[in-house]
Amino acid sequence: MTDWNAIAKRNSRSVQTTIGWIFWDPGAVRRFEALGLPGPIGYIASRCAPLAPAGSDAVIAAFGSIRPDAISFTFDLVAATTNFDAVWQARNEAVVEGLHEFAPAIVPALEELGPTLWPVVEQLPTAGRVFFASHLRMNRPTDPLLLGWHAVNCVREWRGDTHWAVVAASGLTGIEASILHNAWLGYDDGWLPTSRGSTPDEIQVGWERLSARGLVRGAVVTEEALQLRQQIEDETDRLTTLPWELLGEAASMQFAERFEPPCEVLLKRVDETAGSNYQPASRIRHS
């Protein structure tokens, strides 16, 4: 029997990396800054653009772990200097430029994947997956490369919405989830929630809440907490097999084989442009 959980787990890294590298790419950052959006504000604006008409509160809920004040500030700055459609277009231009320059092997793979993957994307359920559903409303690109890239992006956001549903069902806030993920990956204390914009006081509250649940003892994340984080990961994999089942085993394995090599190149690009801790969903946990 096909191990769809293993396929979902394996391909999730390439899905994440195919999309996530752009948010730290200098070509994208330069375009965002030209629109008046410095640093991580461009990342927030470009990723949330499909859901932006629903307002900042909806985006705060969808992002899960990004500091709410940063999202509210992003909305204010976009309103003052540009608009979300322009940010979306700038990101698309950076995607095409960057993939051709830094990972040309992924270009034909994406161009060929689009017509096959979009019928899969259209069958994915939207219930409880608001961020994914908002991406479906966007006009599909005519460029075959962007068409494939956006299909992969939809799969990424569908998994992301599912993951945050699992996190919420586990009774964790975004900051608490970041603290556990940080420990699960073996990062230096505080790196992951800090990278999401959380303040020291907010992070301290997260630690206190985890301590009240017995998931932290003496400022150390417990083994029970690490097991909970592993359960969240496993449950996310279990609940996100559908795209691969719809795509079929042969095509899913072909996706793995074609996308993994260029995605390793893109992950090294993240190492260079942001740092080796960034894009944690693409990082392999070494237990």
Secondary structure as the mmCIF struct_conf table of DSSP 4:
data_model
#
loop_
_struct_conf.conf_type_id
_struct_conf.id
_struct_conf.beg_label_comp_id
_struct_conf.beg_label_asym_id
_struct_conf.beg_label_seq_id
_struct_conf.end_label_comp_id
_struct_conf.end_label_asym_id
_struct_conf.end_label_seq_id
HELX_RH_AL_P HELX_RH_AL_P1 TRP A 4 GLY A 20
HELX_RH_3T_P HELX_RH_3T_P1 TRP A 21 TRP A 24
HELX_RH_AL_P HELX_RH_AL_P2 PRO A 26 ALA A 34
TURN_TY1_P TURN_TY1_P1 LEU A 35 GLY A 36
TURN_TY1_P TURN_TY1_P2 GLY A 39 GLY A 39
HELX_RH_AL_P HELX_RH_AL_P3 PRO A 40 CYS A 48
HELX_RH_3T_P HELX_RH_3T_P2 ALA A 49 ALA A 54
HELX_RH_AL_P HELX_RH_AL_P4 SER A 56 PHE A 63
BEND BEND1 GLY A 64 ILE A 66
HELX_RH_AL_P HELX_RH_AL_P5 PRO A 68 THR A 81
HELX_RH_AL_P HELX_RH_AL_P6 PHE A 84 PHE A 102
TURN_TY1_P TURN_TY1_P3 PRO A 104 ALA A 105
HELX_RH_AL_P HELX_RH_AL_P7 ILE A 106 VAL A 121
TURN_TY1_P TURN_TY1_P4 GLU A 122 GLN A 123
BEND BEND2 LEU A 124 LEU A 124
TURN_TY1_P TURN_TY1_P5 ALA A 127 GLY A 128
HELX_RH_AL_P HELX_RH_AL_P8 VAL A 130 LEU A 136
TURN_TY1_P TURN_TY1_P6 ARG A 137 ARG A 137
BEND BEND3 MET A 138 MET A 138
HELX_LH_PP_P HELX_LH_PP_P1 ASN A 139 PRO A 141
BEND BEND4 THR A 142 ASP A 143
HELX_RH_AL_P HELX_RH_AL_P9 PRO A 144 ALA A 169
TURN_TY1_P TURN_TY1_P7 SER A 170 GLY A 171
HELX_RH_AL_P HELX_RH_AL_P10 GLY A 174 LEU A 185
TURN_TY1_P TURN_TY1_P8 GLY A 186 GLY A 186
HELX_LH_PP_P HELX_LH_PP_P2 TYR A 187 ASP A 188
TURN_TY1_P TURN_TY1_P9 ASP A 189 GLY A 190
HELX_RH_AL_P HELX_RH_AL_P11 TRP A 191 SER A 195
TURN_TY1_P TURN_TY1_P10 ARG A 196 GLY A 197
HELX_RH_AL_P HELX_RH_AL_P12 PRO A 200 ALA A 212
TURN_TY1_P TURN_TY1_P11 ARG A 213 GLY A 214
BEND BEND5 LEU A 215 LEU A 215
STRN STRN1 VAL A 216 ARG A 217
TURN_TY1_P TURN_TY1_P12 GLY A 218 ALA A 219
STRN STRN2 VAL A 220 VAL A 221
HELX_RH_AL_P HELX_RH_AL_P13 GLU A 223 LEU A 239
TURN_TY1_P TURN_TY1_P13 THR A 240 THR A 240
HELX_RH_AL_P HELX_RH_AL_P14 LEU A 242 LEU A 247
HELX_RH_AL_P HELX_RH_AL_P15 GLU A 249 THR A 273
TURN_TY1_P TURN_TY1_P14 ALA A 274 ALA A 274
TURN_TY1_P TURN_TY1_P15 SER A 276 ASN A 277
BEND BEND6 TYR A 278 GLN A 279
HELX_RH_3T_P HELX_RH_3T_P3 PRO A 280 SER A 282
BEND BEND7 ARG A 283 ARG A 283
HELX_LH_PP_P HELX_LH_PP_P3 ILE A 284 ARG A 285
#
